[in-house]
């Protein structure tokens, strides 16, 4: 026969056993981070996004009291890295330093992905934007963007533009302008921005797109001329180059961006701790100086605004991809 004392002990023990996992999770959340963190970069080592990732890891790791290790997982339009983070333990210790390629472009060109680009991640914050430049050779007859448009209207299907790959932001930039203005330029894909520049200089194409990182210095040196920048506003280091709004093309901007994300089910306290550390890092004058040394501008965007941009851009790019019948190479 079970005595009252024995029954009480058994009941209390059972309750404690049920509560321990919850208590453990609560303690782990409050002590976040409890170990070193991993930042997955979906590009090869040595590239711009990789350099940004290593710079951020070195600076906001100490704010969290832990080491942040950068792991490169390149390939498949950055979806390999995104998928690895989506499948990781959602405890805040694995971060994804991704671009819009993983969220608003590749998922619409590669429908069979292992992650949900919109619902599968939570933003920690955006850190920078990278528009493209529309370039011509120095002796090009197109002295302005309007010159190019008028020539394209007079010779539909005769002019061409170089992009650094099908489905790239360069490709989307060209198709966005074509769609807005109703002009016809033929896309010629290359493997890199350096190749697009060489193509326009050699006369293989009429115009070319390259990133601001790749060609700001080329424009300043006179190697190429920039007719436009694909952001809504002018780029800080090329104030004389007109942007989309200047050209009456508001809504046609296409800008690559870099942001930090975690799996969507990551506990909110961990998300907040990461965002606070990233926000402080981005506000640090030394961080801003290091970004400028890379040729980009530190531009922190809060998590809610970042996710709103992702959702808005997904719809915008989806319509453009469908209309232009863009397919992966």
N, C-alpha and C positions, 0 to 999 in steps of 0.2 A: 504494500500500500504506500502511495506517495504522500509524504507529509507536506503540510503547507509551506514549510521552509524549503523543502526540496523543489516544490513547484515554483516558488518565487525565484530561486536561483536559476532554474532552467529557463523561465520566462525572460529574466533580465539578460541572461547569456544569449538567448536567441535574438533579442532586440539589439544588443550590442553588435552581434555578428552581422545583422542586417545593416546596421548604421556605419560600420567600419569603412566599406567602400566609398560611401558618400563623404564621410569625414576625410578619408585619404584624398579624394578628388578635391575637396575644398581646401585642404592644406596645401596640395600641390599647386592649385590655382593661386592661392595667396602668396606662395613662395616663388612664383614664376619670375624669371626662368630658373629652373633648378639644375640646369646643366648647360653645356655649350649649345649654341644654335647653329643651324645649317641654312645657308642661303643658296638656293639652286638658281643658277644663271643658265638660260637656255641657248647660250652662244659659246663659241670656242674661246679659250683663254687668249687674252691680248686685245680683244675687240673693245669697242667703246662701252658697251653694256657691261662687259666683264670688268673693265677698269672702274666704272661707276660702282659696281657691286663691291669690289675690294676696298674702294675708298670708303663706302658707307659702312662696311663691316668693321673696318679699323676704327671708325669714329663713333658709331652708335653702340658697338659692343660694350665698351667701357661704361656707357650710361646704364646698361642693363646688368653690369657686373659679371658678364660672361664673354667668352670668346665666340666670335661668329666666323664659321668656316665657310668659304665659298666653294661650291661644287658645280662644275660645268657639265651640263647635260644637253648638248646641242643636237639639232636634227629635226626633220619633219616639220618645218615651219614653226619651230619652237614648241611643238606639242609634246615632244618627249619629256622635256623638263616640266611642263605644266602637268602632265599626267602623273609624273613621279611625285609631285607635291600633293596633287589631289588624292593620291592613294596613301599618303603618309599619315602618321598618327596626328590627329588634329589637336595638338596640345600647345601650339605656338612655337615649338622649337624648330620647325621647318618652314622656311620662308621661300617665296618665289619672286625673283626680280624679273618680271616679265614686261613685254611690250604689247601693243595692241595686236600684234600678229597672233598671239596665243588666244586672244579673247574675241576679237571682232573680225578677223580676216580668215585665218586658217580653219576655224570651225565651220565656216560657210563654204569652204573649198574642199574640206576633208570631213564629210558628215559622220563618219564612223569613228568618233573619238571616245576615249575612255573616261572623259570628264565633261561636266556641264559648264560651259564657258560663262554663263550668266549666273547660275544658282550655286555653282560648286566652289566659289571663292569669295572671300571677304577682303576688301581693300584695307591696307595699312596706310597707304598714301601714295600719291604720284610724286615723282621727284624732278622730272624734266620733260621737255618737249623738243622734238627734232623735225622741223619741216623740211621740205625739199626745195631746191632751187631749179627754176627753169632756165636753162643755159643755151647760149649760142656762141659760135666762135667770134673772135674780135672783129673780123671783117664781114660778118653776116649782113645781108641786106635788111634783116629785121632789127631795127634800132629800138623798137618798143614792143610791148605785148600786143598792142593794137595792130602794128604792122604784121605780126604773125597771124593774127585772126583774119585780117583782110586778105592776106595771101592764101590762107586755107580756104576761105570762102570762094575765092576766084579759081582755085585749083583743088576741088574736093578729091580726097584720096591720093593726092600727089605728094603731100608733105608727110614726114615721119618724125616720131619722137623715140628716143632711146630710154628704156627703163632698166633697172637692175633686177629684172626677173618678173615673170608672170605672177600676179597676186601680191606684188610688193606695194608699198605705199607710193612708190614712183609710178607704177602702173595705174593705181587708183587715182593718183593726182591727175594723170593725163586724161583718164576716162571721165573724171568729174568735170573737168573744163570742157571737154568735148560735149558732154551731155548738157551742160548749162548753156553753152553757146550754139549748139547744133552744128558744129563743124566736124570735119572728118580728117583726122591725122592717123596714120598707121603706126601701131606700136611695134617696136623692134626690141625684143628682150635681150639683155646681156647678163653676165654673171656678177657684175660689181659696178659700183659707181665710177670707179677708175676707168672701166671699159666704156661706160656711157660717155664720159668726157672725151676719151680718145676717139670714139665714134663720131662725135659732133665736130671735133677738130679736124678729122680726116675727111669730112664731108659725107660719111656713110649715112648720116641722118640729118634732118633739118634742125632739130633741137634735141636737148637731152635733159633728163632729170638726174640730179645727184643730191645727196643729203647736204645740209648746211655744214656738217662736220667735214665732209669730203671736199667741199668746194668754196667755202668762205675765203680761204687763203688764195685760191685760184682766181676768184673774182677780184680780190684786193690787189693781186699782182698783175692783173690785166690779161691773164692767160685765157680766160673766158669772160663773157658778159652775162649778167643775170637779168632776165626780163621780168621775173616775178618770183616771189616766195609763196609757198602753198599754205601758209598759216593765215588766220583771219587778220592779224596785225603784223606790222613790219618786224623783221628780226633785229634784235638789239645790236648786233655787230655789223649789219648792212642797212642802215637807216634810209638809204636812198633807193632801195629796191622796193617797188610796190607790192603790197600784199593783196589777198583776195578781196577784201572789203574795198580797198582803193580802186580796184578794177571793176567794181560792180558785181563781184562774184561771191557775195556773202552766202554761206551755206555750202560752198564748193571746196572749202578748205580740207586738206588731208594732211594730218600731222602724225608722225610716229611719236609715241610717248613711252616713258619708262616708269613703272610703278612697282610697289611692293605689295604682295598678297599672301594670304594664308588660307587653308581650307575653311570653308564656310562655317563648319561646326566647331571651330576653335572657340574656347570659352571667351566671353566678352572681356573679363579682366585681363586676360593675356593679350587680346587684341588692343585694348586701351594702353597697356604698358608698352607694347611695341610702337603704337602710333605716337605716344608721348616722347619716346626715345628718338623716333625718326623726325618728329617735328622739331625737337631741340637741335638735332644734328643739322637739319636743313637751315635753321635760323643762325647757326654759327658762322661768323664771318670767314673763318678758315675753310669751312666746307664750301661756302660760296666762291671763295678764291680758287679752291681746287677744281670746282666745276668749270670755272672760267678758263683755267689752265688746260682743260680738256676740250675747250671750244664750245661749251654749252652753258646754259644758265640754270642755276638752282631754282626750281619752281615747285614748291610743295603744295599739294592739293589734299584737302581733308578726305577721309574715307568715303563719306556719303557723297560728296561731289564727284569723287573718282568713279564710284559705282554708277552714278547717274550718267556720267560721260560714257562709260562702257555700254550701258543699255541703249543710250541714244545713238552711239556710233555703230553699234551692231545693226540697228535698223537702217541707218544711213548707208553703211557699206553693203548691207545685204541687197538693198534696192539697186545700188550701183553695180554690184557683181552680177546680179541677174540681168540687168539691162544691157551690160557690156558683154555678157556671156563669157566672163572670165573663168578660166579653168587652170588648175595647177599644171605645171610642165611635167 
